[in-house]
């Protein structure tokens, strides 16, 4: 299914559901190969919103440079976001489809970081939301 979606749509999205004590997350596979942009992981949002944000990412940045560590206000009409670069080694237990797809080929990952319900980002002292930040 992963390879079929990459062939048809250019990428595949995997979503891992929330469980007790476990933050849900979703991630892309195929973007680096097909669109020359880093793969994307999003933690702490529901499946539908995660898919919407990955779709927005593809539409806005395919074959373009993605701005890192800069607040982006117009990415979605819901809230501002920013992208941070993630070390692939910290994702080996999370993004299994991507590691299998790329095998020994180079690929990169970014994380989409979003604010809590009060507009605070994870690096701010009043931040209060269950979003795992991968490093």
N, CA, C and O atoms as a printed pandas DataFrame, in Angstrom:
     atom_number atom_name residue_name chain_id  residue_number  x_coord  y_coord  z_coord
0              1         N          UNK        A               1    0.817   -1.194    0.000
1              2        CA          UNK        A               1    0.000    0.000    0.000
2              3         C          UNK        A               1    0.866    1.266    0.000
3              4         O          UNK        A               1    0.553    2.229   -0.700
4              5         N          UNK        A               2    1.944    1.266    0.777
5              6        CA          UNK        A               2    2.835    2.430    0.826
6              7         C          UNK        A               2    3.376    2.722   -0.571
7              8         O          UNK        A               2    3.279    3.850   -1.055
8              9         N          UNK        A               3    3.940    1.715   -1.210
9             10        CA          UNK        A               3    4.510    1.904   -2.552
10            11         C          UNK        A               3    3.446    2.306   -3.564
11            12         O          UNK        A               3    3.713    3.136   -4.433
12            13         N          UNK        A               4    2.249    1.739   -3.472
13            14        CA          UNK        A               4    1.157    2.097   -4.387
14            15         C          UNK        A               4    0.771    3.565   -4.233
15            16         O          UNK        A               4    0.598    4.265   -5.231
16            17         N          UNK        A               5    0.633    4.040   -2.989
17            18        CA          UNK        A               5    0.284    5.442   -2.760
18            19         C          UNK        A               5    1.381    6.386   -3.244
19            20         O          UNK        A               5    1.092    7.450   -3.791
20            21         N          UNK        A               6    2.626    5.999   -3.045
21            22        CA          UNK        A               6    3.730    6.833   -3.523
22            23         C          UNK        A               6    3.703    6.901   -5.045
23            24         O          UNK        A               6    3.925    7.965   -5.624
24            25         N          UNK        A               7    3.435    5.788   -5.685
25            26        CA          UNK        A               7    3.362    5.767   -7.150
26            27         C          UNK        A               7    2.194    6.616   -7.665
27            28         O          UNK        A               7    2.348    7.351   -8.640
28            29         N          UNK        A               8    1.028    6.519   -7.016
29            30        CA          UNK        A               8   -0.174    7.239   -7.457
30            31         C          UNK        A               8   -0.166    8.712   -7.072
31            32         O          UNK        A               8   -0.504    9.570   -7.887
32            33         N          UNK        A               9    0.223    9.009   -5.823
33            34        CA          UNK        A               9    0.060   10.356   -5.270
34            35         C          UNK        A               9    1.379   11.069   -4.971
35            36         O          UNK        A               9    1.385   12.268   -4.689
36            37         N          UNK        A              10    2.487   10.345   -5.032
37            38        CA          UNK        A              10    3.780   10.935   -4.733
38            39         C          UNK        A              10    4.223   10.732   -3.301
39            40         O          UNK        A              10    5.390   10.959   -2.982
40            41         N          UNK        A              11    3.307   10.305   -2.418
41            42        CA          UNK        A              11    3.655   10.051   -1.029
42            43         C          UNK        A              11    2.574    9.208   -0.362
43            44         O          UNK        A              11    1.474    9.030   -0.885
44            45         N          UNK        A              12    2.926    8.705    0.794
45            46        CA          UNK        A              12    2.000    7.944    1.628
46            47         C          UNK        A              12    2.018    8.565    3.015
47            48         O          UNK        A              12    3.065    9.018    3.476
48            49         N          UNK        A              13    0.869    8.592    3.686
49            50        CA          UNK        A              13    0.790    9.079    5.059
50            51         C          UNK        A              13    0.428    7.926    5.982
51            52         O          UNK        A              13   -0.516    7.180    5.721
52            53         N          UNK        A              14    1.179    7.790    7.052
53            54        CA          UNK        A              14    0.907    6.789    8.084
54            55         C          UNK        A              14    0.470    7.529    9.338
55            56         O          UNK        A              14    1.073    8.534    9.714
56            57         N          UNK        A              15   -0.587    7.030    9.989
57            58        CA          UNK        A              15   -1.055    7.641   11.231
58            59         C          UNK        A              15   -1.089    6.576   12.312
59            60         O          UNK        A              15   -1.606    5.479   12.099
60            61         N          UNK        A              16   -0.538    6.903   13.473
61            62        CA          UNK        A              16   -0.513    5.994   14.621
62            63         C          UNK        A              16   -1.436    6.581   15.680
63            64         O          UNK        A              16   -1.211    7.686   16.175
64            65         N          UNK        A              17   -2.474    5.827   16.019
65            66        CA          UNK        A              17   -3.537    6.298   16.907
66            67         C          UNK        A              17   -3.070    6.482   18.351
67            68         O          UNK        A              17   -2.099    5.875   18.801
68            69         N          UNK        A              18   -3.802    7.343   19.052
69            70        CA          UNK        A              18   -3.543    7.609   20.466
70            71         C          UNK        A              18   -3.928    6.402   21.315
71            72         O          UNK        A              18   -4.914    5.717   21.044
72            73         N          UNK        A              19   -3.132    6.164   22.337
73            74        CA          UNK        A              19   -3.418    5.151   23.350
74            75         C          UNK        A              19   -3.131    5.781   24.708
75            76         O          UNK        A              19   -2.555    6.867   24.779
76            77         N          UNK        A              20   -3.520    5.121   25.762
77            78        CA          UNK        A              20   -3.242    5.637   27.101
78            79         C          UNK        A              20   -1.736    5.827   27.272
79            80         O          UNK        A              20   -0.960    4.887   27.100
80            81         N          UNK        A              21   -1.336    7.038   27.609
81            82        CA          UNK        A              21    0.074    7.334   27.820
82            83         C          UNK        A              21    0.906    7.436   26.552
83            84         O          UNK        A              21    2.135    7.443   26.621
84            85         N          UNK        A              22    0.257    7.517   25.395
85            86        CA          UNK        A              22    0.976    7.557   24.112
86            87         C          UNK        A              22    0.382    8.647   23.225
87            88         O          UNK        A              22   -0.821    8.641   22.962
88            89         N          UNK        A              23    1.205    9.577   22.764
89            90        CA          UNK        A              23    0.764   10.675   21.915
90            91         C          UNK        A              23    0.650   10.192   20.473
91            92         O          UNK        A              23    1.591    9.585   19.962
92            93         N          UNK        A              24   -0.481   10.444   19.798
93            94        CA          UNK        A              24   -0.625   10.019   18.403
94            95         C          UNK        A              24    0.300   10.829   17.500
95            96         O          UNK        A              24    0.723   11.928   17.859
96            97         N          UNK        A              25    0.610   10.284   16.336
97            98        CA          UNK        A              25    1.435   11.007   15.376
98            99         C          UNK        A              25    1.173   10.488   13.969
99           100         O          UNK        A              25    0.666    9.382   13.783
100          101         N          UNK        A              26    1.523   11.295   12.997
101          102        CA          UNK        A              26    1.429   10.906   11.598
102          103         C          UNK        A              26    2.677   11.364   10.872
103          104         O          UNK        A              26    3.331   12.328   11.270
104          105         N          UNK        A              27    2.997   10.651    9.793
105          106        CA          UNK        A              27    4.195   11.009    9.048
106          107         C          UNK        A              27    4.063   10.624    7.580
107          108         O          UNK        A              27    3.263    9.768    7.203
108          109         N          UNK        A              28    4.870   11.282    6.779
109          110        CA          UNK        A              28    4.883   11.039    5.335
110          111         C          UNK        A              28    6.011   10.079    4.968
111          112         O          UNK        A              28    6.996    9.929    5.691
112          113         N          UNK        A              29    5.830    9.441    3.823
113          114        CA          UNK        A              29    6.880    8.640    3.204
114          115         C          UNK        A              29    6.814    8.899    1.705
115          116         O          UNK        A              29    5.740    8.824    1.109
116          117         N          UNK        A              30    7.943    9.199    1.099
117          118        CA          UNK        A              30    8.012    9.393   -0.347
118          119         C          UNK        A              30    8.268   10.808   -0.800
119          120         O          UNK        A              30    8.659   11.018   -1.948
120          121         N          UNK        A              31    8.061   11.790    0.064
121          122        CA          UNK        A              31    8.219   13.194   -0.332
122          123         C          UNK        A              31    9.648   13.531   -0.741
123          124         O          UNK        A              31    9.871   14.269   -1.700
124          125         N          UNK        A              32   10.601   12.991   -0.016
125          126        CA          UNK        A              32   12.003   13.301   -0.310
126          127         C          UNK        A              32   12.388   12.780   -1.693
127          128         O          UNK        A              32   13.113   13.442   -2.435
128          129         N          UNK        A              33   11.905   11.605   -2.026
129          130        CA          UNK        A              33   12.220   11.016   -3.327
130          131         C          UNK        A              33   11.440   11.687   -4.461
131          132         O          UNK        A              33   12.014   12.002   -5.503
132          133         N          UNK        A              34   10.148   11.906   -4.268
133          134        CA          UNK        A              34    9.284   12.407   -5.344
134          135         C          UNK        A              34    9.308   13.919   -5.514
135          136         O          UNK        A              34    9.266   14.414   -6.641
136          137         N          UNK        A              35    9.375   14.663   -4.404
137          138        CA          UNK        A              35    9.230   16.120   -4.475
138          139         C          UNK        A              35   10.442   16.892   -3.974
139          140         O          UNK        A              35   10.424   18.122   -3.936
140          141         N          UNK        A              36   11.505   16.168   -3.586
141          142        CA          UNK        A              36   12.760   16.798   -3.143
142          143         C          UNK        A              36   12.585   17.702   -1.939
143          144         O          UNK        A              36   13.283   18.706   -1.800
144          145         N          UNK        A              37   11.642   17.338   -1.058
145          146        CA          UNK        A              37   11.482   18.032    0.226
146          147         C          UNK        A              37   11.563   16.988    1.340
147          148         O          UNK        A              37   11.251   15.818    1.115
148          149         N          UNK        A              38   11.979   17.399    2.534
149          150        CA          UNK        A              38   12.065   16.438    3.632
150          151         C          UNK        A              38   10.709   15.804    3.947
151          152         O          UNK        A              38    9.660   16.409    3.727
152          153         N          UNK        A              39   10.752   14.595    4.457
153          154        CA          UNK        A              39    9.552   13.953    4.974
154          155         C          UNK        A              39    9.066   14.775    6.161
155          156         O          UNK        A              39    9.823   15.570    6.719
156          157         N          UNK        A              40    7.805   14.588    6.551
157          158        CA          UNK        A              40    7.220   15.391    7.621
158          159         C          UNK        A              40    6.592   14.482    8.672
159          160         O          UNK        A              40    5.908   13.514    8.337
160          161         N          UNK        A              41    6.825   14.796    9.940
161          162        CA          UNK        A              41    6.166   14.116   11.055
162          163         C          UNK        A              41    5.420   15.161   11.878
163          164         O          UNK        A              41    5.906   16.274   12.080
164          165         N          UNK        A              42    4.225   14.782   12.351
165          166        CA          UNK        A              42    3.387   15.672   13.154
166          167         C          UNK        A              42    2.904   14.870   14.360
167          168         O          UNK        A              42    2.364   13.776   14.200
168          169         N          UNK        A              43    3.092   15.401   15.549
169          170        CA          UNK        A              43    2.733   14.707   16.781
170          171         C          UNK        A              43    1.615   15.439   17.511
171          172         O          UNK        A              43    1.635   16.665   17.626
172          173         N          UNK        A              44    0.633   14.674   18.007
173          174        CA          UNK        A              44   -0.361   15.249   18.914
174          175         C          UNK        A              44   -1.626   15.781   18.287
175          176         O          UNK        A              44   -2.438   16.382   18.991
176          177         N          UNK        A              45   -1.834   15.591   17.000
177          178        CA          UNK        A              45   -3.051   16.067   16.348
178          179         C          UNK        A              45   -3.868   14.893   15.821
179          180         O          UNK        A              45   -3.317   13.817   15.589
180          181         N          UNK        A              46   -5.182   15.080   15.628
181          182        CA          UNK        A              46   -6.006   13.997   15.091
182          183         C          UNK        A              46   -5.650   13.674   13.639
183          184         O          UNK        A              46   -5.038   14.479   12.937
184          185         N          UNK        A              47   -6.044   12.493   13.216
185          186        CA          UNK        A              47   -5.720   11.974   11.888
186          187         C          UNK        A              47   -6.101   12.934   10.759
187          188         O          UNK        A              47   -5.270   13.232    9.901
188          189         N          UNK        A              48   -7.334   13.415   10.747
189          190        CA          UNK        A              48   -7.786   14.293    9.659
190          191         C          UNK        A              48   -6.968   15.561    9.546
191          192         O          UNK        A              48   -6.593   15.960    8.443
192          193         N          UNK        A              49   -6.684   16.200   10.668
193          194        CA          UNK        A              49   -5.890   17.432   10.664
194          195         C          UNK        A              49   -4.446   17.141   10.272
195          196         O          UNK        A              49   -3.833   17.922    9.544
196          197         N          UNK        A              50   -3.902   16.035   10.741
197          198        CA          UNK        A              50   -2.545   15.641   10.359
198          199         C          UNK        A              50   -2.455   15.465    8.845
199          200         O          UNK        A              50   -1.518   15.961    8.221
200          201         N          UNK        A              51   -3.414   14.768    8.251
201          202        CA          UNK        A              51   -3.426   14.587    6.796
202          203         C          UNK        A              51   -3.554   15.914    6.064
203          204         O          UNK        A              51   -2.881   16.136    5.057
204          205         N          UNK        A              52   -4.415   16.800    6.565
205          206        CA          UNK        A              52   -4.592   18.118    5.948
206          207         C          UNK        A              52   -3.284   18.911    5.960
207          208         O          UNK        A              52   -2.929   19.545    4.966
208          209         N          UNK        A              53   -2.573   18.874    7.082
209          210        CA          UNK        A              53   -1.321   19.618    7.197
210          211         C          UNK        A              53   -0.226   19.039    6.305
211          212         O          UNK        A              53    0.561   19.789    5.727
212          213         N          UNK        A              54   -0.169   17.723    6.188
213          214        CA          UNK        A              54    0.814   17.108    5.278
214          215         C          UNK        A              54    0.473   17.472    3.837
215          216         O          UNK        A              54    1.371   17.770    3.050
216          217         N          UNK        A              55   -0.803   17.454    3.481
217          218        CA          UNK        A              55   -1.217   17.870    2.129
218          219         C          UNK        A              55   -0.823   19.326    1.867
219          220         O          UNK        A              55   -0.312   19.642    0.793
220          221         N          UNK        A              56   -1.059   20.222    2.846
221          222        CA          UNK        A              56   -0.669   21.635    2.700
222          223         C          UNK        A              56    0.838   21.765    2.482
223          224         O          UNK        A              56    1.287   22.541    1.639
224          225         N          UNK        A              57    1.599   21.010    3.240
225          226        CA          UNK        A              57    3.056   21.018    3.132
226          227         C          UNK        A              57    3.495   20.652    1.719
227          228         O          UNK        A              57    4.343   21.322    1.130
228          229         N          UNK        A              58    2.916   19.595    1.186
229          230        CA          UNK        A              58    3.255   19.164   -0.177
230          231         C          UNK        A              58    2.901   20.250   -1.181
231          232         O          UNK        A              58    3.716   20.588   -2.039
232          233         N          UNK        A              59    1.697   20.800   -1.085
233          234        CA          UNK        A              59    1.250   21.824   -2.031
234          235         C          UNK        A              59    2.127   23.075   -1.996
235          236         O          UNK        A              59    2.456   23.634   -3.042
236          237         N          UNK        A              60    2.504   23.510   -0.803
237          238        CA          UNK        A              60    3.264   24.760   -0.669
238          239         C          UNK        A              60    4.754   24.620   -0.968
239          240         O          UNK        A              60    5.376   25.571   -1.442
240          241         N          UNK        A              61    5.332   23.458   -0.700
241          242        CA          UNK        A              61    6.789   23.369   -0.726
242          243         C          UNK        A              61    7.385   22.367   -1.702
243          244         O          UNK        A              61    8.609   22.296   -1.808
244          245         N          UNK        A              62    6.585   21.588   -2.420
245          246        CA          UNK        A              62    7.208   20.604   -3.307
246          247         C          UNK        A              62    8.156   21.299   -4.281
247          248         O          UNK        A              62    7.820   22.300   -4.913
248          249         N          UNK        A              63    9.342   20.728   -4.371
249          250        CA          UNK        A              63   10.434   21.228   -5.209
250          251         C          UNK        A              63   10.926   22.620   -4.784
251          252         O          UNK        A              63   11.567   23.315   -5.571
252          253         N          UNK        A              64   10.631   23.024   -3.557
253          254        CA          UNK        A              64   11.068   24.324   -3.044
254          255         C          UNK        A              64   11.793   24.132   -1.717
255          256         O          UNK        A              64   11.705   23.070   -1.100
256          257         N          UNK        A              65   12.497   25.149   -1.293
257          258        CA          UNK        A              65   13.159   25.111    0.007
258          259         C          UNK        A              65   12.126   25.368    1.109
259          260         O          UNK        A              65   11.297   26.270    0.992
260          261         N          UNK        A              66   12.182   24.579    2.162
261          262        CA          UNK        A              66   11.263   24.717    3.292
262          263         C          UNK        A              66   11.930   25.592    4.352
263          264         O          UNK        A              66   13.053   25.303    4.764
264          265         N          UNK        A              67   11.262   26.654    4.802
265          266        CA          UNK        A              67   11.848   27.508    5.839
266          267         C          UNK        A              67   11.895   26.782    7.187
267          268         O          UNK        A              67   10.891   26.225    7.631
268          269         N          UNK        A              68   13.052   26.790    7.825
269          270        CA          UNK        A              68   13.226   26.120    9.109
270          271         C          UNK        A              68   13.281   27.126   10.247
271          272         O          UNK        A              68   13.804   28.230   10.094
272          273         N          UNK        A              69   12.731   26.728   11.393
273          274        CA          UNK        A              69   12.811   27.510   12.624
274          275         C          UNK        A              69   12.263   28.930   12.473
275          276         O          UNK        A              69   12.735   29.853   13.138
276          277         N          UNK        A              70   11.275   29.101   11.606
277          278        CA          UNK        A              70   10.645   30.405   11.398
278          279         C          UNK        A              70    9.138   30.237   11.513
279          280         O          UNK        A              70    8.561   29.333   10.909
280          281         N          UNK        A              71    8.511   31.095   12.277
281          282        CA          UNK        A              71    7.058   31.051   12.427
282          283         C          UNK        A              71    6.401   31.366   11.079
283          284         O          UNK        A              71    6.734   32.355   10.426
284          285         N          UNK        A              72    5.468   30.511   10.682
285          286        CA          UNK        A              72    4.747   30.686    9.427
286          287         C          UNK        A              72    3.275   30.884    9.774
287          288         O          UNK        A              72    2.628   29.985   10.310
288          289         N          UNK        A              73    2.756   32.062    9.464
289          290        CA          UNK        A              73    1.374   32.390    9.828
290          291         C          UNK        A              73    0.353   31.965    8.777
291          292         O          UNK        A              73   -0.826   31.814    9.096
292          293         N          UNK        A              74    0.778   31.770    7.545
293          294        CA          UNK        A              74   -0.184   31.503    6.471
294          295         C          UNK        A              74   -0.137   30.057    5.958
295          296         O          UNK        A              74   -0.580   29.791    4.841
296          297         N          UNK        A              75    0.379   29.140    6.739
297          298        CA          UNK        A              75    0.450   27.742    6.316
298          299         C          UNK        A              75   -0.933   27.097    6.336
299          300         O          UNK        A              75   -1.289   26.340    5.433
300          301         N          UNK        A              76   -1.705   27.405    7.375
301          302        CA          UNK        A              76   -3.078   26.945    7.519
302          303         C          UNK        A              76   -3.878   28.076    8.129
303          304         O          UNK        A              76   -3.310   28.968    8.759
304          305         N          UNK        A              77   -5.185   28.051    7.949
305          306        CA          UNK        A              77   -6.001   29.119    8.540
306          307         C          UNK        A              77   -6.348   28.827    9.999
307          308         O          UNK        A              77   -7.105   29.572   10.620
308          309         N          UNK        A              78   -5.796   27.745   10.543
309          310        CA          UNK        A              78   -6.108   27.340   11.919
310          311         C          UNK        A              78   -5.154   27.937   12.953
311          312         O          UNK        A              78   -5.601   28.392   14.006
312          313         N          UNK        A              79   -3.845   27.944   12.671
313          314        CA          UNK        A              79   -2.848   28.396   13.637
314          315         C          UNK        A              79   -1.504   28.537   12.932
315          316         O          UNK        A              79   -1.296   27.948   11.871
316          317         N          UNK        A              80   -0.577   29.324   13.521
317          318        CA          UNK        A              80    0.772   29.423   12.958
318          319         C          UNK        A              80    1.546   28.133   13.264
319          320         O          UNK        A              80    1.189   27.393   14.181
320          321         N          UNK        A              81    2.588   27.873   12.503
321          322        CA          UNK        A              81    3.420   26.686   12.710
322          323         C          UNK        A              81    4.872   27.054   12.443
323          324         O          UNK        A              81    5.168   28.154   11.977
324          325         N          UNK        A              82    5.768   26.133   12.739
325          326        CA          UNK        A              82    7.129   26.217   12.221
326          327         C          UNK        A              82    7.666   24.810   12.045
327          328         O          UNK        A              82    7.134   23.854   12.610
328          329         N          UNK        A              83    8.722   24.691   11.257
329          330        CA          UNK        A              83    9.341   23.404   10.974
330          331         C          UNK        A              83   10.712   23.341   11.630
331          332         O          UNK        A              83   11.473   24.308   11.607
332          333         N          UNK        A              84   11.013   22.184   12.218
333          334        CA          UNK        A              84   12.349   21.944   12.760
334          335         C          UNK        A              84   12.909   20.683   12.117
335          336         O          UNK        A              84   12.171   19.752   11.793
336          337         N          UNK        A              85   14.221   20.668   11.939
337          338        CA          UNK        A              85   14.871   19.489   11.372
338          339         C          UNK        A              85   15.048   18.439   12.464
339          340         O          UNK        A              85   15.387   18.754   13.605
340          341         N          UNK        A              86   14.810   17.184   12.088
341          342        CA          UNK        A              86   14.876   16.071   13.026
342          343         C          UNK        A              86   15.996   15.129   12.602
343          344         O          UNK        A              86   16.178   14.860   11.415
344          345         N          UNK        A              87   16.737   14.635   13.575
345          346        CA          UNK        A              87   17.762   13.631   13.332
346          347         C          UNK        A              87   17.057   12.292   13.070
347          348         O          UNK        A              87   16.295   11.827   13.918
348          349         N          UNK        A              88   17.296   11.677   11.924
349          350        CA          UNK        A              88   16.609   10.429   11.567
350          351         C          UNK        A              88   16.751    9.342   12.630
351          352         O          UNK        A              88   15.825    8.558   12.835
352          353         N          UNK        A              89   17.889    9.286   13.301
353          354        CA          UNK        A              89   18.101    8.243   14.301
354          355         C          UNK        A              89   17.075    8.312   15.432
355          356         O          UNK        A              89   16.770    7.290   16.048
356          357         N          UNK        A              90   16.543    9.492   15.710
357          358        CA          UNK        A              90   15.543    9.607   16.776
358          359         C          UNK        A              90   14.163    9.128   16.328
359          360         O          UNK        A              90   13.236    9.059   17.135
360          361         N          UNK        A              91   14.026    8.796   15.041
361          362        CA          UNK        A              91   12.726    8.378   14.499
362          363         C          UNK        A              91   12.662    6.905   14.119
363          364         O          UNK        A              91   11.642    6.461   13.592
364          365         N          UNK        A              92   13.705    6.141   14.365
365          366        CA          UNK        A              92   13.746    4.757   13.882
366          367         C          UNK        A              92   12.594    3.911   14.418
367          368         O          UNK        A              92   12.150    2.990   13.732
368          369         N          UNK        A              93   12.106    4.191   15.605
369          370        CA          UNK        A              93   10.987    3.426   16.161
370          371         C          UNK        A              93    9.634    3.998   15.761
371          372         O          UNK        A              93    8.604    3.382   16.035
372          373         N          UNK        A              94    9.614    5.154   15.124
373          374        CA          UNK        A              94    8.358    5.829   14.801
374          375         C          UNK        A              94    8.009    5.765   13.312
375          376         O          UNK        A              94    6.857    5.513   12.960
376          377         N          UNK        A              95    8.971    5.986   12.455
377          378        CA          UNK        A              95    8.693    6.114   11.021
378          379         C          UNK        A              95    9.151    4.871   10.259
379          380         O          UNK        A              95    9.956    4.958    9.331
380          381         N          UNK        A              96    8.637    3.737   10.657
381          382        CA          UNK        A              96    9.074    2.458   10.104
382          383         C          UNK        A              96    8.873    2.359    8.598
383          384         O          UNK        A              96    9.733    1.826    7.896
384          385         N          UNK        A              97    7.745    2.866    8.087
385          386        CA          UNK        A              97    7.484    2.803    6.647
386          387         C          UNK        A              97    8.549    3.549    5.854
387          388         O          UNK        A              97    8.967    3.098    4.787
388          389         N          UNK        A              98    8.984    4.683    6.372
389          390        CA          UNK        A              98   10.007    5.467    5.670
390          391         C          UNK        A              98   11.349    4.759    5.667
391          392         O          UNK        A              98   12.023    4.709    4.638
392          393         N          UNK        A              99   11.744    4.210    6.811
393          394        CA          UNK        A              99   13.021    3.497    6.852
394          395         C          UNK        A              99   13.000    2.277    5.940
395          396         O          UNK        A              99   14.013    1.953    5.320
396          397         N          UNK        A             100   11.875    1.608    5.850
397          398        CA          UNK        A             100   11.769    0.456    4.956
398          399         C          UNK        A             100   11.793    0.914    3.490
399          400         O          UNK        A             100   12.457    0.294    2.659
400          401         N          UNK        A             101   11.075    1.990    3.177
401          402        CA          UNK        A             101   10.999    2.500    1.810
402          403         C          UNK        A             101   12.371    2.965    1.306
403          404         O          UNK        A             101   12.773    2.619    0.195
404          405         N          UNK        A             102   13.080    3.738    2.111
405          406        CA          UNK        A             102   14.361    4.300    1.682
406          407         C          UNK        A             102   15.533    3.339    1.862
407          408         O          UNK        A             102   16.580    3.517    1.239
408          409         N          UNK        A             103   15.370    2.335    2.699
409          410        CA          UNK        A             103   16.429    1.367    3.009
410          411         C          UNK        A             103   17.736    2.091    3.304
411          412         O          UNK        A             103   17.852    2.730    4.350
412          413         N          UNK        A             104   18.717    2.010    2.420
413          414        CA          UNK        A             104   20.026    2.632    2.656
414          415         C          UNK        A             104   20.184    3.978    1.951
415          416         O          UNK        A             104   21.278    4.542    1.947
416          417         N          UNK        A             105   19.119    4.500    1.361
417          418        CA          UNK        A             105   19.181    5.786    0.672
418          419         C          UNK        A             105   19.061    6.945    1.669
419          420         O          UNK        A             105   18.486    6.798    2.747
420          421         N          UNK        A             106   19.606    8.078    1.290
421          422        CA          UNK        A             106   19.508    9.269    2.134
422          423         C          UNK        A             106   18.090    9.829    2.083
423          424         O          UNK        A             106   17.456    9.837    1.028
424          425         N          UNK        A             107   17.603   10.290    3.216
425          426        CA          UNK        A             107   16.353   11.045    3.297
426          427         C          UNK        A             107   16.389   11.872    4.572
427          428         O          UNK        A             107   17.153   11.580    5.492
428          429         N          UNK        A             108   15.561   12.899    4.619
429          430        CA          UNK        A             108   15.530   13.802    5.770
430          431         C          UNK        A             108   14.113   13.922    6.295
431          432         O          UNK        A             108   13.141   13.665    5.586
432          433         N          UNK        A             109   14.019   14.321    7.562
433          434        CA          UNK        A             109   12.728   14.536    8.201
434          435         C          UNK        A             109   12.673   15.904    8.860
435          436         O          UNK        A             109   13.660   16.387    9.414
436          437         N          UNK        A             110   11.487   16.522    8.787
437          438        CA          UNK        A             110   11.170   17.730    9.544
438          439         C          UNK        A             110    9.987   17.407   10.439
439          440         O          UNK        A             110    9.206   16.499   10.155
440          441         N          UNK        A             111    9.865   18.160   11.522
441          442        CA          UNK        A             111    8.667   18.090   12.335
442          443         C          UNK        A             111    7.920   19.397   12.211
443          444         O          UNK        A             111    8.518   20.472   12.276
444          445         N          UNK        A             112    6.608   19.307   12.032
445          446        CA          UNK        A             112    5.749   20.480   12.066
446          447         C          UNK        A             112    5.395   20.707   13.534
447          448         O          UNK        A             112    4.839   19.826   14.191
448          449         N          UNK        A             113    5.720   21.892   14.036
449          450        CA          UNK        A             113    5.469   22.250   15.430
450          451         C          UNK        A             113    4.362   23.297   15.442
451          452         O          UNK        A             113    4.391   24.261   14.678
452          453         N          UNK        A             114    3.391   23.091   16.318
453          454        CA          UNK        A             114    2.226   23.980   16.391
454          455         C          UNK        A             114    2.030   24.456   17.827
455          456         O          UNK        A             114    2.568   23.853   18.755
456          457         N          UNK        A             115    1.265   25.531   18.020
457          458        CA          UNK        A             115    1.049   26.054   19.375
458          459         C          UNK        A             115   -0.044   25.283   20.122
459          460         O          UNK        A             115   -0.803   24.519   19.526
460          461         N          UNK        A             116   -0.105   25.500   21.438
461          462        CA          UNK        A             116   -1.204   24.943   22.223
462          463         C          UNK        A             116   -2.468   25.775   21.982
463          464         O          UNK        A             116   -2.461   26.690   21.159
464          465         N          UNK        A             117   -3.536   25.461   22.687
465          466        CA          UNK        A             117   -4.815   26.148   22.467
466          467         C          UNK        A             117   -4.782   27.626   22.844
467          468         O          UNK        A             117   -5.663   28.388   22.445
468          469         N          UNK        A             118   -3.763   28.038   23.616
469          470        CA          UNK        A             118   -3.612   29.449   23.995
470          471         C          UNK        A             118   -2.596   30.178   23.132
471          472         O          UNK        A             118   -2.295   31.345   23.384
472          473         N          UNK        A             119   -2.061   29.505   22.114
473          474        CA          UNK        A             119   -1.129   30.141   21.192
474          475         C          UNK        A             119    0.332   30.061   21.588
475          476         O          UNK        A             119    1.176   30.681   20.942
476          477         N          UNK        A             120    0.656   29.303   22.646
477          478        CA          UNK        A             120    2.040   29.162   23.080
478          479         C          UNK        A             120    2.699   27.978   22.385
479          480         O          UNK        A             120    2.089   26.922   22.222
480          481         N          UNK        A             121    3.956   28.166   21.976
481          482        CA          UNK        A             121    4.738   27.100   21.346
482          483         C          UNK        A             121    5.524   26.336   22.405
483          484         O          UNK        A             121    5.725   26.839   23.510
484          485         N          UNK        A             122    5.973   25.116   22.073
485          486        CA          UNK        A             122    6.676   24.281   23.057
486          487         C          UNK        A             122    7.895   24.924   23.709
487          488         O          UNK        A             122    8.252   24.548   24.825
488          489         N          UNK        A             123    8.533   25.863   23.063
489          490        CA          UNK        A             123    9.713   26.504   23.656
490          491         C          UNK        A             123    9.344   27.669   24.571
491          492         O          UNK        A             123   10.230   28.361   25.072
492          493         N          UNK        A             124    8.045   27.898   24.795
493          494        CA          UNK        A             124    7.589   28.985   25.663
494          495         C          UNK        A             124    7.120   28.410   27.003
495          496         O          UNK        A             124    6.547   27.321   27.049
496          497         N          UNK        A             125    7.363   29.140   28.082
497          498        CA          UNK        A             125    7.134   28.615   29.435
498          499         C          UNK        A             125    5.675   28.267   29.722
499          500         O          UNK        A             125    5.425   27.354   30.510
500          501         N          UNK        A             126    4.723   28.936   29.133
501          502        CA          UNK        A             126    3.309   28.668   29.420
502          503         C          UNK        A             126    2.703   27.596   28.512
503          504         O          UNK        A             126    1.500   27.343   28.577
504          505         N          UNK        A             127    3.520   26.966   27.670
505          506        CA          UNK        A             127    3.034   25.936   26.750
506          507         C          UNK        A             127    2.397   24.781   27.512
507          508         O          UNK        A             127    2.950   24.303   28.502
508          509         N          UNK        A             128    1.215   24.327   27.041
509          510        CA          UNK        A             128    0.500   23.248   27.725
510          511         C          UNK        A             128   -0.263   22.399   26.701
511          512         O          UNK        A             128   -1.446   22.627   26.450
512          513         N          UNK        A             129    0.434   21.418   26.114
513          514        CA          UNK        A             129   -0.208   20.509   25.157
514          515         C          UNK        A             129    0.647   19.261   25.027
515          516         O          UNK        A             129    1.854   19.296   25.265
516          517         N          UNK        A             130    0.018   18.167   24.651
517          518        CA          UNK        A             130    0.733   16.892   24.521
518          519         C          UNK        A             130    1.250   16.727   23.097
519          520         O          UNK        A             130    0.634   16.039   22.283
520          521         N          UNK        A             131    2.376   17.357   22.802
521          522        CA          UNK        A             131    3.028   17.260   21.494
522          523         C          UNK        A             131    4.453   16.778   21.736
523          524         O          UNK        A             131    5.248   17.479   22.362
524          525         N          UNK        A             132    4.773   15.607   21.254
525          526        CA          UNK        A             132    6.137   15.094   21.428
526          527         C          UNK        A             132    7.048   15.800   20.441
527          528         O          UNK        A             132    6.771   15.825   19.241
528          529         N          UNK        A             133    8.127   16.370   20.938
529          530        CA          UNK        A             133    9.124   17.008   20.081
530          531         C          UNK        A             133   10.266   16.029   19.894
531          532         O          UNK        A             133   10.928   15.642   20.856
532          533         N          UNK        A             134   10.491   15.632   18.659
533          534        CA          UNK        A             134   11.564   14.701   18.333
534          535         C          UNK        A             134   12.844   15.501   18.149
535          536         O          UNK        A             134   12.801   16.630   17.661
536          537         N          UNK        A             135   13.966   14.940   18.526
537          538        CA          UNK        A             135   15.225   15.674   18.377
538          539         C          UNK        A             135   16.250   14.832   17.669
539          540         O          UNK        A             135   17.375   15.281   17.452
